[in-house]
């Protein structure tokens, strides 16, 4: 079944409430003739099992159709659900067919609610400092592998914090540069050209100097967002983390 076939079905089958296109076809990023079509087919709750059997396709299909019930759509990509990792798929999703309130639900998924963003930012910030602390301790003990692996872990937590601190969903790594360039964060410190070389230096070398300099910038953002208490919770080591 082609993408056009699925769209036509979504427009005519009474069990289907909408069709949402995600992935590269939705963003237009890196699309080639070989690019697949990532389709989320939204169906009535009572028709979910039947529609999943009829329309669902295996992972890796040219047209990969994931069938979601109305209830599943509400929960998809939400914080504290198993699908939160997939939240970025909805940020630039394109609602192709809407025979209900699909567009309204998708629109709510394009950013994090402020209360949820603050919760995530606080936890991610603490994780970031924890991994950085471990990396620096391992470096001091000449445990090279530990220092580099922990530095890499810190980068992942930092990105979670950075986007949550701005009420935004963290992009997949593949789309990180594109997201920072197409929808830049307000502070120039976090621009693609400023941030990404620093992150790669940390991942590649676990540079203590670069980690400490980045920590100072992160601390500034954290305090500006009212999360200074998370940093203060790492006393008496905060000055050491700053590189002082």
Secondary structure as UniProt FT lines:
FT   HELIX           3..12
FT   TURN            14..15
FT   STRAND          16..22
FT   HELIX           24..27
FT   TURN            28..30
FT   TURN            33..34
FT   STRAND          37..43
FT   HELIX           45..47
FT   HELIX           48..55
FT   TURN            59..60
FT   STRAND          63..69
FT   HELIX           70..75
FT   TURN            76..77
FT   TURN            79..80
FT   TURN            82..83
FT   HELIX           84..90
FT   TURN            91..92
FT   STRAND          94..98
FT   HELIX           102..108
FT   HELIX           114..140
FT   TURN            141..142
FT   HELIX           144..164
FT   TURN            165..167
FT   HELIX           173..175
FT   HELIX           176..182
FT   HELIX           188..190
FT   HELIX           192..205
FT   HELIX           208..224
FT   TURN            225..226
FT   HELIX           228..232
FT   TURN            233..236
FT   HELIX           238..242
//
